[in-house]
Amino acid sequence: MSYVMWARGVEWLAAASTDPRNCKREWDQGHGVTLLEAGRYWDVLSVPDGLGLLTLDLLWQPALPVPGPTLVDTAAHRVGFFLPPDPASRWVGEGLRQAGRGSWVAVPPPYRAARFLEWLIPPDGSGALHSPGTLELALRQANGTMSVLTPPRGA
């Protein structure tokens, strides 16, 4: 990722902050993580990391658009997919968590990892996000693959 894309990604992410200048200062001089409110520019769908990594692999195909910003939390073992804000959407499934308006999401800057958070696909500043329909299809396919690969509980 080039410096220009990093700079645009920083501005795009910081715009979700109540104080963009302080947000950027926290990334550079603080702990490197800041809380941003979901629901205005984006929502986040958080899934268990095994499902999320397989889903991202399915989304990374030449026939599909480049996947949107995707964040991994190595401490919580979760992957977060950034989607267009949609207060009416309801993602249903085991382990799925949706962060929309009124939710806060911890994010590092687009140009480096911080603590346990790292961008698998950093925002490029264009505003590009995951397509909900494409993401849903990939999640279903990944979930089906995982159910075949995972032995039944108690076996």
Kinemage of the C-alpha trace (Angstrom):
@kinemage 1
@onewidth
@group {chain A} dominant
@subgroup {mainchain}
@vectorlist {calphas} color= white
{ca met a 1} P 0.000 0.000 0.000
{ca ser a 2} L 1.430 3.381 -0.975
{ca tyr a 3} L 1.815 6.372 1.322
{ca val a 4} L -0.960 8.218 -0.548
{ca met a 5} L -3.384 5.337 0.039
{ca trp a 6} L -2.347 5.184 3.714
{ca ala a 7} L -2.927 8.913 4.097
{ca arg a 8} L -6.356 8.670 2.448
{ca gly a 9} L -7.177 5.638 4.597
{ca val a 10} L -6.205 7.569 7.739
{ca glu a 11} L -8.427 10.516 6.792
{ca trp a 12} L -11.345 8.228 5.902
{ca leu a 13} L -11.143 6.279 9.177
{ca ala a 14} L -10.515 9.362 11.327
{ca ala a 15} L -13.637 11.007 9.858
{ca ala a 16} L -15.678 8.498 11.884
{ca ser a 17} L -14.207 9.957 15.079
{ca thr a 18} L -15.855 12.696 17.122
{ca asp a 19} L -12.392 14.357 17.110
{ca pro a 20} L -10.422 13.347 13.997
{ca arg a 21} L -7.312 15.290 15.022
{ca asn a 22} L -7.165 13.546 18.419
{ca cys a 23} L -7.840 10.202 16.738
{ca lys a 24} L -4.779 10.604 14.499
{ca arg a 25} L -2.679 11.766 17.460
{ca glu a 26} L -3.703 8.650 19.423
{ca trp a 27} L -2.664 6.461 16.499
{ca asp a 28} L 0.726 8.168 16.223
{ca gln a 29} L 1.610 9.016 19.816
{ca gly a 30} L -0.693 6.989 22.055
{ca his a 31} L -1.363 3.280 22.230
{ca gly a 32} L -2.072 3.110 18.498
{ca val a 33} L -5.717 2.126 18.940
{ca thr a 34} L -8.754 4.361 19.051
{ca leu a 35} L -12.483 3.756 19.417
{ca leu a 36} L -14.614 4.799 16.460
{ca glu a 37} L -18.377 4.809 16.293
{ca ala a 38} L -19.968 2.482 13.782
{ca gly a 39} L -23.165 3.280 11.919
{ca arg a 40} L -22.307 6.547 10.201
{ca tyr a 41} L -19.758 5.605 7.537
{ca trp a 42} L -19.689 1.853 8.075
{ca asp a 43} L -20.948 -1.074 10.137
{ca val a 44} L -18.765 -4.008 11.147
{ca leu a 45} L -19.714 -7.651 11.024
{ca ser a 46} L -17.472 -9.566 13.430
{ca val a 47} L -17.140 -13.327 13.024
{ca pro a 48} L -14.968 -16.050 14.615
{ca asp a 49} L -11.507 -15.971 13.033
{ca gly a 50} L -11.649 -19.423 11.410
{ca leu a 51} L -14.862 -18.521 9.601
{ca gly a 52} L -13.629 -15.007 8.844
{ca leu a 53} L -10.310 -16.057 7.341
{ca leu a 54} L -11.939 -18.706 5.166
{ca thr a 55} L -14.584 -16.179 4.077
{ca leu a 56} L -11.927 -13.609 3.190
{ca asp a 57} L -10.074 -16.238 1.166
{ca leu a 58} L -13.290 -16.940 -0.778
{ca leu a 59} L -13.794 -13.202 -1.385
{ca trp a 60} L -10.266 -12.754 -2.741
{ca gln a 61} L -10.951 -13.887 -6.306
{ca pro a 62} L -10.214 -12.215 -9.632
{ca ala a 63} L -13.907 -12.425 -10.619
{ca leu a 64} L -14.974 -10.398 -7.552
{ca pro a 65} L -14.223 -6.795 -6.583
{ca val a 66} L -11.314 -6.360 -4.160
{ca pro a 67} L -12.698 -7.046 -0.675
{ca gly a 68} L -13.370 -4.085 1.603
{ca pro a 69} L -11.555 -3.193 4.812
{ca thr a 70} L -11.091 -6.215 7.040
{ca leu a 71} L -9.678 -6.195 10.562
{ca val a 72} L -8.436 -9.094 12.690
{ca asp a 73} L -8.413 -9.123 16.490
{ca thr a 74} L -5.863 -11.781 17.424
{ca ala a 75} L -6.706 -11.611 21.151
{ca ala a 76} L -10.442 -12.143 20.663
{ca his a 77} L -9.963 -14.466 17.649
{ca arg a 78} L -12.352 -12.427 15.495
{ca val a 79} L -12.370 -10.961 11.993
{ca gly a 80} L -14.326 -7.767 11.268
{ca phe a 81} L -15.740 -6.994 7.832
{ca phe a 82} L -16.550 -3.302 7.198
{ca leu a 83} L -19.914 -2.934 5.445
{ca pro a 84} L -22.146 -0.048 4.375
{ca pro a 85} L -24.204 1.201 7.323
{ca asp a 86} L -27.648 -0.369 7.344
{ca pro a 87} L -29.748 0.032 10.509
{ca ala a 88} L -32.322 -2.419 9.135
{ca ser a 89} L -29.906 -5.301 8.524
{ca arg a 90} L -29.806 -8.236 10.903
{ca trp a 91} L -27.022 -10.772 10.514
{ca val a 92} L -28.031 -14.067 12.038
{ca gly a 93} L -25.696 -16.969 12.698
{ca glu a 94} L -23.635 -18.610 15.387
{ca gly a 95} L -20.874 -16.291 16.540
{ca leu a 96} L -21.886 -13.354 14.315
{ca arg a 97} L -21.858 -9.907 15.929
{ca gln a 98} L -22.959 -6.753 14.197
{ca ala a 99} L -21.665 -3.323 15.207
{ca gly a 100} L -23.905 -0.547 13.914
{ca arg a 101} L -25.089 2.842 15.151
{ca gly a 102} L -24.361 3.212 18.856
{ca ser a 103} L -21.558 0.618 18.791
{ca trp a 104} L -17.883 1.430 19.182
{ca val a 105} L -15.094 -0.389 17.383
{ca ala a 106} L -11.406 -0.395 18.371
{ca val a 107} L -9.232 0.229 15.307
{ca pro a 108} L -5.530 0.713 14.657
{ca pro a 109} L -4.275 3.087 11.957
{ca pro a 110} L -4.367 1.699 8.411
{ca tyr a 111} L -0.560 1.728 8.142
{ca arg a 112} L 0.398 -0.586 11.036
{ca ala a 113} L -0.814 -3.104 13.583
{ca ala a 114} L -1.379 -2.016 17.164
{ca arg a 115} L -1.509 -4.390 20.106
{ca phe a 116} L -3.735 -7.254 18.999
{ca leu a 117} L -5.445 -5.463 16.083
{ca glu a 118} L -4.248 -5.664 12.508
{ca trp a 119} L -5.709 -4.815 9.142
{ca leu a 120} L -5.906 -7.803 6.801
{ca ile a 121} L -7.174 -5.364 4.165
{ca pro a 122} L -6.669 -1.748 5.269
{ca pro a 123} L -9.045 0.987 4.145
{ca asp a 124} L -7.675 2.784 1.106
{ca gly a 125} L -9.642 5.994 1.667
{ca ser a 126} L -11.943 5.473 -1.312
{ca gly a 127} L -14.852 4.513 0.927
{ca ala a 128} L -15.005 1.036 -0.638
{ca leu a 129} L -16.652 -1.477 1.698
{ca his a 130} L -17.658 -5.128 1.530
{ca ser a 131} L -20.801 -5.821 -0.464
{ca pro a 132} L -23.336 -7.320 1.989
{ca gly a 133} L -24.695 -9.752 -0.606
{ca thr a 134} L -21.274 -10.975 -1.694
{ca leu a 135} L -20.159 -11.266 1.927
{ca glu a 136} L -23.271 -13.250 2.856
{ca leu a 137} L -22.693 -15.744 0.035
{ca ala a 138} L -19.034 -16.190 1.002
{ca leu a 139} L -19.972 -16.623 4.680
{ca arg a 140} L -22.517 -19.310 3.766
{ca gln a 141} L -19.972 -21.128 1.606
{ca ala a 142} L -17.275 -20.880 4.309
{ca asn a 143} L -19.711 -22.055 6.967
{ca gly a 144} L -20.658 -25.055 4.812
{ca thr a 145} L -17.001 -25.905 4.277
{ca met a 146} L -16.262 -25.614 7.990
{ca ser a 147} L -19.204 -27.836 8.924
{ca val a 148} L -17.808 -30.572 6.695
{ca leu a 149} L -14.280 -30.160 8.092
{ca thr a 150} L -15.240 -29.892 11.758
{ca pro a 151} L -16.038 -33.129 13.589
{ca pro a 152} L -19.402 -33.175 15.414
{ca arg a 153} L -19.316 -32.157 19.075
{ca gly a 154} L -18.871 -35.056 21.415
{ca ala a 155} L -17.265 -37.227 18.726
